[in-house]
Amino acid sequence: MKIITLEPIPNQSLTVALDNALWELRLVTCNGSLCVTVRRNNQTIVDGARAVAGELIIQDSHRAEFGNFAVLTNNNELVDYQKFGVSQFL
């Protein structure tokens, strides 16, 4: 497992190289939730999925093939961008 530290800002995009693949992640605050778009090598894997603490972002059809992401929080708190890099990580 690799921990990706996010910035404590409401909307952000980042690119990370993992296992010889280029991952692009876009995180957007939507009505108090966090929505995530995931692209792998320019192919959209997930578009606007709601991030729930401790739950996998990429669902079954792609999970085994590519790996996955989840937002880790203390005590399964709701995902809150203001806590990124402090007590919440990707």
C-alpha angles and dihedrals in degrees: 000000000000122000117220114198113219126204116250093246127115100238125029145149129207140175123214132177112224127167094348093308130108111229122195117196126189117190119191130177110235122181093328094316132095118243120197133202116194125194126181118197090342093309118117110235099169127013118198099337117170113248112227120187111268094358123119115254098205110064130221102284094065104019101092094043100051112017124245150249134226136174110241117208136172112267092352092290117177113275107267121178090209088068096050110126091014107063103341126068140168 
